Amino acid sequence: MAVDFELALFVTLAVLTGAIGLRFMWISHRPPSLWTVKHSAVDPFVSPSLWIKVYDSSGPFIPMPNHLKTQDEMVAWMTKELPKLTAAPPE
């Protein structure tokens, strides 16, 4: 009778210890959760209207076309087309 009680107690303690151990192993070995990035600077691209205010094409900034890939094409555009765009009156 006493042996059955001791055996049941030790089995219960072993299962409980194993469950707690597995729980701590599962917590410590799971992949970390991704942290959201908090921007410390002001992001000017919150809305499309702000994008227009920052990069207004009628202002002094003239964007380079996206189709220019090589350095020779960019230099040719800057020497031929860019002076035409800067000399033209703003629209």
C-alpha positions, 0 to 999 in steps of 0.5 A: 500500500505504501509502495503504491502511494510513493510510486504514484507520488514520484510519477506525479512529481516526475510528470510535473517536473518534465512538463515544467522543463518542457515549458521552459525549453519551449519558451526559450527556444521559440523564434523571437517575435519581430519588433516593429521599427519606430521611426525617429525622424519625420517621414515625408512620405506619409501621404501622396500630397506630402510627396508632391510638396517634397518633390514638386516637379515645377520647383528647382529640382528636376528629377533624372528620368528612370530610363537612363541606365549607363553613365554615358546616357546620364551625362548625355542627358545632363549636357543636352536635355537638362539645359533645355529644361532649366532654360524653359520658363516654369509651367 
